[in-house]
Amino acid sequence: MDQHESRIDRYALSPIARLPPEVLGRIFVVYSQREMASVQTYRVNPFETRSTFPYKWIVVTHICSHWREIALGTPELWTTIRLGLVRPEVIEVFLSRSKHALLRVDGKEHIPTRTISAFKPFLHAIARAESLSLQMSAEVYDTLASEIPSSAPHLRTLEVTGTTPETATRSLLERLSAPSLIRLSLSHCTPSLLESSFPASLKHLSLIFPMGHEVSVDDAIFALKDLSALEELVLFGLDHQRRTSNSRGARKQPILLPRLQKLRLKASTLWSIQFLERVTLPASTTISLLLRDAPTANAIRGLGPSLAHILSTRIGLQDDREAVELVKVIPKGVLFFKRSSLVLEPSLEIRLPASYNPPQILGDLLSVLDPTLLRHATALTFEGISYDYPEAWEAFLRSMGNVEELNIHASSQGPYHSEIINLIGSCFDHNAEEREFPFPNLKRITFHNVKFRELDDEDTHFYFVDGLYMAVVARGDFGSCADIEEIHIKDCLNMNDYHVRSLEKFVETVKWDGVKYYEVGVIEDEAEHYESDDENWDADEDEEAEDEDEEDEGDSEEDVSETE
């Protein structure tokens, strides 16, 4: 008894016991939200996915009577209902304890067929739902559809996924009145869904169509024409073009989406071109194009003018017409970053289908980009790509004349030593009177994961640093290029102090992170192996200095003879 009383006394003296009830209740709510957000999903079998129990926070009701009283008196603590993870009688308890607070109903979990009917009495609560997520099979939907209320005045988020009947989603939208709806996400859509009238209050709309369905650009434009409040639009699975009905054939006027901040489009190249030609967007809109087909150069060429127009046209005084500052080329596409988006996400990205591998198509994509997208860019990144077809890249590289910073992230896909050196040190036309090199204003280069020495370098007698030296010298001797002032080296392989010393002989500043990682088979003995190399570099420099002195002496003698 004494131990029990002393424990009570210690609790009474603890700081948490002196918190006001509303503060402690708020702590419970934040704790429960964090626990719900960390719910882990796992696969029971190939056809069923389950989640871990999301209500572990309920332990706060069993700590003491004081905590239990506060928890039961905090309606917001009981507003998240995960159908399929709790028994129907537990749902009844949550509905009672949440009182009149708005609900978050999550029905994305698997509901056993034998218990479907047990959920019917609780579907009326959807009328006070703030968010509703449903993932239903045809059987579940047919059983529950009649019990879903026709009005949800507080509903702001609706998400319907799963293998619902083809007409289910459309009928649900038509019979469910949700005047406050701002976020709508639908998957397994059919083209007929675009004939529905979407709420004008929508700010976020996501429509995902399964492969094989034909969706016309006209139908999509018609469905979006009254959604001027949209801030985010996602359209996936638009691969085909079908004839438009006569009633809409004459409605080919473009639409204006003045508040759109983000557009994600996964469609065929032709569909994307036609859609972009029909919409007017703010220049500040973030655009993500995921091309689902293997586009030809002619097909890609149509994207350039549309994208350039969107990114450079202001539709209001507050619209941002910021120029592209960084261009990032990756194996399956190209990304454009404005200054305000450098640390977040690209302002524009064009991605090729994952199944399309030949690198030539990347060169074709780059070659037909509108120069107005590139002319102000001062930074360029190559990440894990091969530069095997430089002739296909020429138009792109010529458009990047203002680049001052080049970032190269190497991988097993490239770029390789010879490609990096050719990229920096090869002119466009060797027969031209004035040779032009890529990036004439280049001042800084950063290498990531580049191998500074290959296993076969000793056999081929070709060394990366030597190649860089020749490239830099060629830019200075044969072209009117700026001096390369800095080289940064990060997480590079087979790298050591000798390479730094070698680079410092022709670059003013070399910054190396000091990481030494050698591949198996590459053995570096810096003290012995590179001592002679240092001497060779010094000997070369001495020879160059002697040559310069001889030239100066010859010039002086000529000047004296002319004077006499």
KAJOSUL-V819594 format. One record per helix or strand. SS is the DSSP state (h for helix, s for strand). FROM is the first residue (numbers start at 0). LEN is the number of residues. If there is no record, write none. Layout:
SS,FROM,LEN
SS,FROM,LEN
//
This chain:
h,1,12
h,14,4
h,20,17
s,40,5
s,47,4
h,55,7
h,64,8
h,74,4
s,79,4
s,85,1
h,87,10
s,102,5
h,112,16
s,128,7
h,137,10
s,150,1
s,156,5
h,167,8
s,176,1
s,182,7
h,190,5
s,203,6
h,216,8
s,231,7
h,245,4
s,254,3
s,261,6
h,268,10
s,278,3
s,285,6
h,296,16
s,323,7
s,332,6
h,338,3
s,347,4
h,359,8
h,370,3
s,378,5
h,389,10
s,404,5
s,410,1
s,413,1
h,416,9
s,426,1
s,436,1
s,443,5
s,450,1
h,456,4
h,463,15
s,485,5
s,492,1
h,496,7
s,508,4
h,525,4
h,530,33
//
